Amino acid sequence: MKEFVRKYWLAILFLTITLALQFLAPNSDLGSSFSRAPDGYGAWYADLHKHNIPVRRWQRPLKDLKGTGQTLVIVSTKLPFSFSSELQDWVKAGNTLLLLQSQGSATQAEFSSRVEQVLVETSRRHKSDQDWSEERLSDCLKKSELPACMGNLVLGSKTLLADKYGDIVWEYPYKQGRVIEATTAFLGSNAYQDIPGNYAFLRKIASPTGQTVLFDEYLHGYIDEEIAKQENRYGSWWNYFLTTPPFVALVQGVVILLVLIWGENRRFGSVQTLPIDKQENSEAYIQALAGVLQKARSSEFVLEVLGRAELIHIQQALGLGNTPVERQLLLSTWSDLTQQPASVLSAVIDPPERKQRITQPELSNWLKSVETVRRYLPTL
């Protein structure tokens, strides 16, 4: 029971730390063109290159945006998105902001549906406000002059993708520029790279006349080296991990490892006993006997015992049984069956007689002769 309670509290601690890290994460790879995950945008970035559309990653603050005729893609999972004054000025100058984020109201629409060859996986829809009447204009004129009202009012939005439940993607003019919004942040994510309709639709609205497409990577923590030095972001490895997404994964990995070690109350895995070598008794006896005979220098005894055993083995292989036979019969049978000279066999069955102890080289030569004979013997 105590073991169950301990694991229960360990699980609660692990979930608490994981959720806390998600909220403390400085940035997210969700929607980044550097990410190869299903929710990343690396595949659409590559698709734009493939279709010869100018595209690059923007890794500086939005206030540094310059020029006209460009489209900035911002994939934001944080609501609401901060539409800063610098970004507004850049759009007004004649640029396009493509803002992909989850917004709108939940409807009766199916979560996954095809709309004009585009796969849409959200039930959220946007209701366009088409009421740009004289009454609304007059309300503005009571507070400001006509030029100011005309500059502030959006004089009508345009639906780019919709179904009967409402708008999915829409745009509206903003002075010389335009803003495009959607109800989902993942309309062009890597998960849809096998659905050509999604990328074709996004190419059409992001760069209808070949505009340069910029992916905001500063939002996801990928910062230009010069800017990072100015902001003193990466003064050390520790600062780098604290301000980039890998920090969360690193801490979670360490926490999981510590929890597992603590839960098992040991370093890595369960205790494993060392295997015990098993040895056959007959093999141990032979090795022990060989050691005794070697120390006693009883090579002639070894030759005599092995010679008798080898002779019986040869007779059996030649089909002559276990009873000793005449030497000439044995040699002739050997020559007939193996087509080898009798001298090969005689080197084994007729070892040189010695009145004194045979030497180690002589014993080794006899054993080599035995090996040669066995190579030509018929298989039993």
C-alpha positions in Angstrom: 0.0 0.0 0.0 2.8 2.4 0.8 4.5 1.7 -2.5 1.2 2.6 -4.3 0.8 5.8 -2.4 4.4 6.8 -3.2 4.0 6.2 -6.9 0.7 8.1 -6.8 2.4 11.2 -5.4 5.3 10.9 -7.8 2.8 11.0 -10.7 1.1 14.1 -9.3 4.6 15.8 -8.9 5.6 14.9 -12.4 2.4 16.3 -14.0 2.6 19.5 -11.9 6.2 20.2 -13.0 5.4 19.4 -16.7 2.4 21.8 -16.7 4.5 24.5 -15.0 7.2 24.2 -17.6 4.7 24.6 -20.4 3.5 27.9 -18.9 7.1 29.1 -18.3 8.3 28.2 -21.7 9.8 31.4 -23.3 8.8 30.5 -26.9 7.4 27.7 -28.9 8.4 25.8 -32.0 4.7 25.6 -33.0 4.4 27.1 -36.4 8.1 27.6 -37.0 9.5 27.1 -40.5 12.5 25.5 -38.8 10.4 22.8 -37.3 9.8 19.4 -38.9 7.1 18.4 -36.4 3.5 18.0 -37.7 2.7 21.5 -36.4 5.7 23.2 -37.9 5.8 25.1 -41.2 9.0 23.8 -42.7 7.3 22.0 -45.5 5.4 25.1 -46.8 8.6 27.1 -46.6 10.2 24.5 -48.9 7.1 24.5 -51.1 7.5 28.3 -51.7 11.2 27.7 -52.7 10.1 25.0 -55.1 7.7 27.3 -56.9 10.3 30.1 -57.2 8.6 32.4 -54.8 11.1 34.7 -52.9 11.0 33.6 -49.3 13.2 34.1 -46.3 13.1 33.9 -42.5 12.7 37.1 -40.5 14.7 36.8 -37.2 14.6 40.4 -36.1 12.1 42.5 -34.2 9.1 43.6 -36.2 10.0 47.2 -35.8 13.0 46.6 -38.2 10.7 45.7 -41.1 11.4 47.9 -44.1 10.2 48.2 -47.7 7.0 47.4 -49.5 5.4 44.7 -51.5 6.2 42.0 -48.9 4.1 39.5 -47.0 4.8 38.6 -43.4 3.6 35.2 -42.2 3.0 35.1 -38.4 1.9 31.8 -36.9 0.8 32.6 -33.4 -0.8 30.3 -30.9 -1.0 33.0 -28.3 -4.2 35.1 -28.1 -4.7 37.9 -28.6 -1.9 38.7 -31.0 -0.2 42.1 -30.3 -0.7 44.3 -33.4 2.0 46.8 -32.5 2.1 50.3 -34.0 5.4 49.6 -35.8 3.7 46.6 -37.5 0.7 48.7 -38.4 2.9 51.3 -40.0 4.6 48.7 -42.1 1.3 47.2 -43.3 -0.1 50.6 -44.1 2.9 51.4 -46.3 1.8 48.7 -48.8 2.6 45.3 -47.3 0.6 42.2 -46.4 0.2 40.6 -43.0 -0.8 36.9 -43.0 -1.9 36.1 -39.5 -2.6 32.5 -38.7 -4.0 31.9 -35.3 -6.9 30.0 -33.7 -9.8 32.5 -33.4 -13.4 32.9 -34.1 -16.4 31.2 -32.5 -17.2 27.5 -32.3 -20.0 26.4 -34.7 -21.9 23.3 -35.8 -19.3 22.7 -38.6 -17.5 19.4 -38.7 -14.0 19.5 -37.1 -12.5 18.1 -40.3 -13.9 19.2 -43.7 -12.9 20.0 -47.2 -13.6 23.5 -48.5 -12.5 24.2 -52.1 -9.8 21.4 -52.0 -8.5 22.9 -48.7 -8.5 20.6 -45.6 -9.8 22.6 -42.6 -9.5 21.0 -39.2 -11.4 23.3 -36.9 -15.0 24.0 -36.1 -14.3 27.7 -35.5 -15.7 30.2 -38.0 -15.6 34.0 -38.3 -18.7 36.1 -39.0 -17.8 39.0 -41.3 -19.1 42.4 -40.4 -20.4 43.9 -43.6 -22.3 46.7 -41.9 -20.3 49.7 -43.2 -23.3 52.0 -43.3 -23.6 55.8 -43.3 -24.7 55.5 -39.7 -21.3 54.1 -38.6 -19.5 56.7 -40.6 -21.6 59.5 -39.0 -20.7 58.2 -35.6 -17.1 58.6 -36.5 -17.6 62.1 -37.9 -19.0 63.3 -34.6 -15.6 62.7 -33.0 -13.1 63.3 -35.9 -12.7 64.9 -39.3 -13.6 63.0 -42.4 -9.9 62.1 -43.4 -9.3 60.6 -40.0 -12.5 58.5 -40.2 -11.7 57.3 -43.7 -8.3 56.3 -42.5 -9.4 54.4 -39.5 -12.5 52.6 -40.9 -12.1 49.3 -42.7 -14.4 49.8 -45.6 -15.3 46.1 -46.1 -13.7 42.7 -45.6 -13.3 40.1 -48.3 -13.9 36.4 -47.8 -11.2 34.2 -49.2 -12.3 30.8 -47.9 -15.7 30.0 -46.3 -18.5 27.6 -46.0 -22.1 27.9 -44.8 -21.0 28.2 -41.2 -18.9 31.3 -41.8 -15.5 32.6 -42.9 -12.4 30.5 -42.5 -9.9 32.9 -44.2 -10.7 36.6 -44.9 -8.8 39.8 -45.6 -9.4 43.5 -45.2 -7.5 46.5 -46.5 -5.4 48.6 -44.2 -4.4 51.8 -45.9 -2.1 50.7 -48.8 -1.7 47.2 -47.4 -3.9 44.4 -46.3 -4.4 42.0 -43.4 -5.3 38.3 -44.0 -6.6 36.3 -41.0 -7.7 32.7 -40.4 -9.5 30.7 -37.8 -6.8 28.1 -37.4 -3.0 28.4 -36.9 -2.2 25.2 -38.7 -3.7 25.7 -42.2 -0.3 25.2 -43.8 1.5 23.1 -41.3 3.7 20.0 -42.1 0.8 17.7 -41.4 -0.9 18.9 -44.6 2.1 18.6 -47.0 0.5 15.7 -48.8 -2.7 17.8 -49.4 -1.7 20.1 -52.3 -4.9 22.2 -52.0 -3.7 23.8 -48.7 -0.3 24.9 -49.9 -1.7 26.1 -53.3 -4.3 28.2 -51.5 -1.7 29.8 -49.2 0.6 30.5 -52.1 -2.2 32.3 -53.9 -3.1 34.6 -51.1 0.4 35.2 -49.7 2.1 36.0 -53.0 -0.4 36.6 -55.7 2.0 38.6 -57.8 5.3 37.2 -56.7 5.8 39.2 -53.4 8.6 38.2 -51.1 7.3 36.1 -48.2 8.8 36.5 -44.8 8.4 34.0 -42.0 8.5 35.6 -38.5 10.9 33.4 -36.6 11.8 36.0 -34.0 8.4 35.2 -32.5 9.6 31.5 -32.1 12.9 32.3 -30.4 15.1 32.2 -33.5 17.0 35.5 -33.4 19.6 37.0 -35.6 23.1 36.9 -34.2 23.5 40.7 -34.3 20.2 41.2 -32.5 21.0 38.5 -29.9 24.2 40.4 -29.0 22.4 43.7 -28.7 19.8 42.2 -26.5 22.4 40.1 -24.6 20.3 37.0 -25.2 23.0 34.4 -25.5 25.8 35.6 -23.3 26.3 32.0 -22.1 25.0 28.5 -22.8 22.7 28.9 -19.8 21.1 32.0 -21.2 20.6 30.3 -24.5 18.7 27.4 -23.0 16.6 29.8 -20.8 15.4 31.8 -23.9 14.9 29.0 -26.4 12.5 26.0 -26.8 15.1 23.3 -26.1 15.3 24.4 -22.5 11.8 23.0 -21.8 12.6 19.6 -23.4 16.0 19.5 -21.5 14.4 20.2 -18.1 11.5 17.7 -18.7 14.0 15.0 -19.6 16.0 15.6 -16.4 12.8 15.6 -14.3 11.6 12.3 -15.9 15.0 10.7 -15.2 15.0 11.8 -11.6 11.5 10.6 -11.0 12.3 7.2 -12.5 15.4 6.9 -10.3 13.6 7.9 -7.2 10.6 5.7 -7.9 12.7 2.6 -8.4 15.1 3.5 -5.5 18.0 2.4 -7.6 20.1 3.9 -10.4 19.0 2.2 -13.6 16.5 -0.6 -13.8 16.1 -3.7 -11.6 18.9 -5.7 -10.0 20.4 -8.3 -12.3 22.4 -11.2 -10.9 25.7 -12.2 -12.5 25.4 -15.4 -14.6 27.2 -18.5 -13.2 29.4 -20.4 -15.7 28.2 -23.9 -16.1 30.9 -26.6 -16.7 30.4 -30.2 -17.6 31.8 -32.7 -15.1 33.4 -34.8 -17.8 35.1 -31.9 -19.4 36.5 -30.8 -16.0 37.7 -34.3 -15.3 39.5 -34.5 -18.7 41.1 -31.1 -18.2 42.3 -32.1 -14.7 43.7 -35.5 -15.9 45.5 -33.8 -18.8 47.1 -31.4 -16.3 48.3 -34.2 -14.1 49.7 -36.2 -17.0 51.5 -33.1 -18.4 53.1 -32.4 -15.0 54.2 -36.1 -14.7 55.6 -36.0 -18.3 53.7 -39.2 -19.1 53.6 -38.6 -22.9 54.1 -42.3 -23.7 51.0 -43.2 -21.5 49.0 -40.6 -23.5 50.2 -42.1 -26.8 49.3 -45.6 -25.7 45.8 -44.8 -24.5 44.9 -42.5 -27.4 46.5 -45.0 -29.9 44.2 -47.8 -28.7 41.1 -45.6 -28.8 42.0 -44.2 -32.2 42.5 -47.7 -33.7 39.0 -48.8 -32.6 37.6 -45.6 -34.1 39.4 -46.2 -37.4 38.2 -49.8 -37.6 34.6 -48.8 -37.0 34.8 -46.0 -39.6 36.2 -48.6 -42.2 33.4 -51.0 -41.3 35.7 -53.6 -39.6 33.9 -53.6 -36.2 35.4 -53.3 -32.7 37.5 -56.5 -32.6 41.1 -55.9 -33.5 42.0 -57.1 -37.1 45.2 -57.8 -38.9 47.3 -54.8 -39.7 47.4 -55.7 -43.5 43.6 -56.0 -43.7 43.3 -52.6 -42.0 45.7 -50.9 -44.4 44.2 -52.4 -47.5 40.7 -51.5 -46.5 41.9 -48.0 -45.8 43.5 -47.6 -49.3 40.4 -49.1 -51.0 37.9 -46.8 -49.3 39.8 -43.5 -49.1 42.1 -43.8 -52.2 44.9 -42.7 -49.9 48.3 -44.4 -49.5 48.8 -46.9 -46.6 51.6 -44.8 -45.2 49.2 -42.1 -44.1 47.4 -44.6 -41.8 50.5 -46.5 -40.7 51.8 -43.2 -39.2 49.0 -43.5 -36.8 48.7 -47.2 -36.0 52.5 -47.8 -36.1 54.0 -45.1 -33.9 57.8 -45.5 -33.5 58.7 -47.6 -30.6 60.7 -45.9 -28.0 62.5 -47.3 -25.0 62.6 -43.8 -23.5 60.0 -41.1 -23.1 58.9 -39.5 -26.4 59.3 -35.8 -26.9 56.6 -33.2 -27.1 57.2 -32.5 -30.8 56.9 -36.2 -31.6 53.6 -36.3 -29.8 52.4 -33.3 -31.7 53.4 -34.8 -35.0 51.4 -38.0 -34.2 48.3 -35.9 -33.3 48.6 -34.2 -36.7 48.7 -37.6 -38.4 45.5 -38.5 -36.5 43.9 -35.3 -37.7 44.9 -36.2 -41.3 43.5 -39.7 -41.1 40.2 -38.5 -39.7 39.8 -36.0 -42.5 39.6 -39.0 -45.0 37.7 -41.5 -42.9 34.1 -42.3 -44.0 31.5 -40.6 -41.8 30.1 -43.0 -39.2 
